[in-house]
Amino acid sequence: MSILIRIQGDMTLAEMRQALFEAVCELEDEFAVHHTHNVTLFINPTNEVGETVVVRNRLGAVVTRVTKRGRYRCAADEYNI
């Protein structure tokens, strides 16, 4: 079963990050959700007046996906120290 988190309205990425953080905290505190497997987040990039923008990398190619591995592991965890 999946849980949908929807954050509506125009906002900066910092505001979106805070709203997402608060939603995740609510899942932990109020609903006792402490683990997850794979997360997908769709971002609709806009400029400051709400117009859709195309995100491009340094070479000019369109960016449609950013994939990251799970949690950051410190060196002590990596080397079993």
mmCIF file of the C-alpha atoms, coordinates in Angstrom:
data_MODEL
# 
_entry.id   MODEL 
# 
loop_
_atom_site.group_PDB 
_atom_site.id 
_atom_site.type_symbol 
_atom_site.label_atom_id 
_atom_site.label_alt_id 
_atom_site.label_comp_id 
_atom_site.label_asym_id 
_atom_site.label_entity_id 
_atom_site.label_seq_id 
_atom_site.pdbx_PDB_ins_code 
_atom_site.Cartn_x 
_atom_site.Cartn_y 
_atom_site.Cartn_z 
_atom_site.occupancy 
_atom_site.B_iso_or_equiv 
_atom_site.pdbx_formal_charge 
_atom_site.auth_seq_id 
_atom_site.auth_comp_id 
_atom_site.auth_asym_id 
_atom_site.auth_atom_id 
_atom_site.pdbx_PDB_model_num 
ATOM 1  C CA . MET A 1 1  ? 0.000  0.000  0.000   1.00 0.00 ? 1  MET A CA 1 
ATOM 2  C CA . SER A 1 2  ? 1.255  3.479  -0.841  1.00 0.00 ? 2  SER A CA 1 
ATOM 3  C CA . ILE A 1 3  ? 0.577  6.793  0.871   1.00 0.00 ? 3  ILE A CA 1 
ATOM 4  C CA . LEU A 1 4  ? 0.145  9.878  -1.306  1.00 0.00 ? 4  LEU A CA 1 
ATOM 5  C CA . ILE A 1 5  ? 1.590  13.140 -0.011  1.00 0.00 ? 5  ILE A CA 1 
ATOM 6  C CA . ARG A 1 6  ? 0.274  16.098 -2.010  1.00 0.00 ? 6  ARG A CA 1 
ATOM 7  C CA . ILE A 1 7  ? 1.599  19.621 -1.483  1.00 0.00 ? 7  ILE A CA 1 
ATOM 8  C CA . GLN A 1 8  ? -0.417 22.165 -3.438  1.00 0.00 ? 8  GLN A CA 1 
ATOM 9  C CA . GLY A 1 9  ? 0.294  25.712 -4.570  1.00 0.00 ? 9  GLY A CA 1 
ATOM 10 C CA . ASP A 1 10 ? 3.205  27.686 -5.971  1.00 0.00 ? 10 ASP A CA 1 
ATOM 11 C CA . MET A 1 11 ? 6.272  27.611 -3.735  1.00 0.00 ? 11 MET A CA 1 
ATOM 12 C CA . THR A 1 12 ? 10.030 27.761 -3.728  1.00 0.00 ? 12 THR A CA 1 
ATOM 13 C CA . LEU A 1 13 ? 11.983 24.521 -3.401  1.00 0.00 ? 13 LEU A CA 1 
ATOM 14 C CA . ALA A 1 14 ? 12.869 25.527 0.162   1.00 0.00 ? 14 ALA A CA 1 
ATOM 15 C CA . GLU A 1 15 ? 9.163  25.894 0.999   1.00 0.00 ? 15 GLU A CA 1 
ATOM 16 C CA . MET A 1 16 ? 8.388  22.578 -0.706  1.00 0.00 ? 16 MET A CA 1 
ATOM 17 C CA . ARG A 1 17 ? 11.194 20.892 1.213   1.00 0.00 ? 17 ARG A CA 1 
ATOM 18 C CA . GLN A 1 18 ? 9.787  22.186 4.519   1.00 0.00 ? 18 GLN A CA 1 
ATOM 19 C CA . ALA A 1 19 ? 6.233  21.111 3.654   1.00 0.00 ? 19 ALA A CA 1 
ATOM 20 C CA . LEU A 1 20 ? 7.491  17.659 2.657   1.00 0.00 ? 20 LEU A CA 1 
ATOM 21 C CA . PHE A 1 21 ? 9.510  17.415 5.869   1.00 0.00 ? 21 PHE A CA 1 
ATOM 22 C CA . GLU A 1 22 ? 6.412  18.281 7.911   1.00 0.00 ? 22 GLU A CA 1 
ATOM 23 C CA . ALA A 1 23 ? 4.323  15.681 6.061   1.00 0.00 ? 23 ALA A CA 1 
ATOM 24 C CA . VAL A 1 24 ? 6.936  12.976 6.708   1.00 0.00 ? 24 VAL A CA 1 
ATOM 25 C CA . CYS A 1 25 ? 7.124  13.994 10.375  1.00 0.00 ? 25 CYS A CA 1 
ATOM 26 C CA . GLU A 1 26 ? 3.347  13.621 10.566  1.00 0.00 ? 26 GLU A CA 1 
ATOM 27 C CA . LEU A 1 27 ? 3.613  10.085 9.173   1.00 0.00 ? 27 LEU A CA 1 
ATOM 28 C CA . GLU A 1 28 ? 6.190  9.251  11.849  1.00 0.00 ? 28 GLU A CA 1 
ATOM 29 C CA . ASP A 1 29 ? 4.558  10.977 14.810  1.00 0.00 ? 29 ASP A CA 1 
ATOM 30 C CA . GLU A 1 30 ? 0.850  10.463 14.208  1.00 0.00 ? 30 GLU A CA 1 
ATOM 31 C CA . PHE A 1 31 ? 0.741  7.240  12.215  1.00 0.00 ? 31 PHE A CA 1 
ATOM 32 C CA . ALA A 1 32 ? 3.861  5.402  13.472  1.00 0.00 ? 32 ALA A CA 1 
ATOM 33 C CA . VAL A 1 33 ? 5.357  4.916  9.997   1.00 0.00 ? 33 VAL A CA 1 
ATOM 34 C CA . HIS A 1 34 ? 9.095  4.432  10.491  1.00 0.00 ? 34 HIS A CA 1 
ATOM 35 C CA . HIS A 1 35 ? 10.348 2.726  7.309   1.00 0.00 ? 35 HIS A CA 1 
ATOM 36 C CA . THR A 1 36 ? 9.735  2.901  3.568   1.00 0.00 ? 36 THR A CA 1 
ATOM 37 C CA . HIS A 1 37 ? 10.968 1.234  0.421   1.00 0.00 ? 37 HIS A CA 1 
ATOM 38 C CA . ASN A 1 38 ? 11.505 3.360  -2.690  1.00 0.00 ? 38 ASN A CA 1 
ATOM 39 C CA . VAL A 1 39 ? 10.087 6.866  -2.934  1.00 0.00 ? 39 VAL A CA 1 
ATOM 40 C CA . THR A 1 40 ? 8.978  8.696  -6.076  1.00 0.00 ? 40 THR A CA 1 
ATOM 41 C CA . LEU A 1 41 ? 8.580  12.473 -6.063  1.00 0.00 ? 41 LEU A CA 1 
ATOM 42 C CA . PHE A 1 42 ? 7.326  14.382 -9.096  1.00 0.00 ? 42 PHE A CA 1 
ATOM 43 C CA . ILE A 1 43 ? 8.372  18.049 -9.343  1.00 0.00 ? 43 ILE A CA 1 
ATOM 44 C CA . ASN A 1 44 ? 6.648  20.489 -11.692 1.00 0.00 ? 44 ASN A CA 1 
ATOM 45 C CA . PRO A 1 45 ? 9.334  23.167 -12.245 1.00 0.00 ? 45 PRO A CA 1 
ATOM 46 C CA . THR A 1 46 ? 8.120  26.731 -12.767 1.00 0.00 ? 46 THR A CA 1 
ATOM 47 C CA . ASN A 1 47 ? 9.619  30.190 -12.720 1.00 0.00 ? 47 ASN A CA 1 
ATOM 48 C CA . GLU A 1 48 ? 8.682  32.831 -10.150 1.00 0.00 ? 48 GLU A CA 1 
ATOM 49 C CA . VAL A 1 49 ? 5.479  33.746 -12.018 1.00 0.00 ? 49 VAL A CA 1 
ATOM 50 C CA . GLY A 1 50 ? 4.250  30.161 -12.335 1.00 0.00 ? 50 GLY A CA 1 
ATOM 51 C CA . GLU A 1 51 ? 5.221  29.481 -15.951 1.00 0.00 ? 51 GLU A CA 1 
ATOM 52 C CA . THR A 1 52 ? 6.464  25.975 -16.718 1.00 0.00 ? 52 THR A CA 1 
ATOM 53 C CA . VAL A 1 53 ? 10.205 25.769 -17.356 1.00 0.00 ? 53 VAL A CA 1 
ATOM 54 C CA . VAL A 1 54 ? 12.353 23.099 -19.003 1.00 0.00 ? 54 VAL A CA 1 
ATOM 55 C CA . VAL A 1 55 ? 15.229 21.945 -16.789 1.00 0.00 ? 55 VAL A CA 1 
ATOM 56 C CA . ARG A 1 56 ? 18.512 21.367 -18.627 1.00 0.00 ? 56 ARG A CA 1 
ATOM 57 C CA . ASN A 1 57 ? 21.922 20.093 -17.551 1.00 0.00 ? 57 ASN A CA 1 
ATOM 58 C CA . ARG A 1 58 ? 25.282 21.785 -18.278 1.00 0.00 ? 58 ARG A CA 1 
ATOM 59 C CA . LEU A 1 59 ? 25.364 20.323 -21.793 1.00 0.00 ? 59 LEU A CA 1 
ATOM 60 C CA . GLY A 1 60 ? 21.866 21.564 -22.608 1.00 0.00 ? 60 GLY A CA 1 
ATOM 61 C CA . ALA A 1 61 ? 20.135 18.182 -22.446 1.00 0.00 ? 61 ALA A CA 1 
ATOM 62 C CA . VAL A 1 62 ? 16.665 18.099 -20.914 1.00 0.00 ? 62 VAL A CA 1 
ATOM 63 C CA . VAL A 1 63 ? 16.578 16.653 -17.384 1.00 0.00 ? 63 VAL A CA 1 
ATOM 64 C CA . THR A 1 64 ? 13.561 14.413 -16.725 1.00 0.00 ? 64 THR A CA 1 
ATOM 65 C CA . ARG A 1 65 ? 14.899 12.151 -13.983 1.00 0.00 ? 65 ARG A CA 1 
ATOM 66 C CA . VAL A 1 66 ? 17.223 12.337 -11.001 1.00 0.00 ? 66 VAL A CA 1 
ATOM 67 C CA . THR A 1 67 ? 17.907 9.006  -9.299  1.00 0.00 ? 67 THR A CA 1 
ATOM 68 C CA . LYS A 1 68 ? 19.715 8.668  -5.992  1.00 0.00 ? 68 LYS A CA 1 
ATOM 69 C CA . ARG A 1 69 ? 20.588 5.677  -3.869  1.00 0.00 ? 69 ARG A CA 1 
ATOM 70 C CA . GLY A 1 70 ? 18.985 5.452  -0.471  1.00 0.00 ? 70 GLY A CA 1 
ATOM 71 C CA . ARG A 1 71 ? 20.318 6.920  2.713   1.00 0.00 ? 71 ARG A CA 1 
ATOM 72 C CA . TYR A 1 72 ? 23.786 8.366  3.068   1.00 0.00 ? 72 TYR A CA 1 
ATOM 73 C CA . ARG A 1 73 ? 26.083 5.882  4.759   1.00 0.00 ? 73 ARG A CA 1 
ATOM 74 C CA . CYS A 1 74 ? 28.946 7.242  6.791   1.00 0.00 ? 74 CYS A CA 1 
ATOM 75 C CA . ALA A 1 75 ? 32.433 5.780  6.363   1.00 0.00 ? 75 ALA A CA 1 
ATOM 76 C CA . ALA A 1 76 ? 32.141 3.945  9.699   1.00 0.00 ? 76 ALA A CA 1 
ATOM 77 C CA . ASP A 1 77 ? 29.110 2.048  8.374   1.00 0.00 ? 77 ASP A CA 1 
ATOM 78 C CA . GLU A 1 78 ? 30.754 1.343  5.029   1.00 0.00 ? 78 GLU A CA 1 
ATOM 79 C CA . TYR A 1 79 ? 33.862 -0.152 6.622   1.00 0.00 ? 79 TYR A CA 1 
ATOM 80 C CA . ASN A 1 80 ? 32.162 -1.708 9.684   1.00 0.00 ? 80 ASN A CA 1 
ATOM 81 C CA . ILE A 1 81 ? 34.172 0.411  12.099  1.00 0.00 ? 81 ILE A CA 1 
# 
